[in-house]
Each structure stands twice: as C-alpha cells, then as structure tokens.
Amino acid sequence: MDALTAAAMREVYQLRRADRTWLVRAGRALSLLLKDDYDRLQMILSQIHL
C-alpha cells in the first residue's frame, strides 16, 4: 500500500507538470495523516524520489 501511495503521488506530480508546490502540500498532508507512524512516512517519502 505504501508503494502505491508513493506511485500515486509521483504520477499526480507528473500530471500537474512538476508542480512542486502541490508536491510539498501533499507531503505535508501525508505527514499529518501518518504523524504517529514516522517510519512508514519516511518509507513512502523515500519512494517518491523525483
């Protein structure tokens, strides 16, 4: 599931023509959702690597 989340974020980022502002907002939203699971958040973010 984590790989799917990262893949979806990468895909939307590309569809939005490399909209860095969107990517930062999405990352912040994800960090709020996973605030109690830092390891999982780090794993997802590390798989985005744009």
Protein Blocks (a to p, Z undefined) as FASTA:
>chain_A
ZZmmmmmmmmmmmmnoopaklmmmmmmmmmmmmmmmmmlmmmmmmmnoZZ
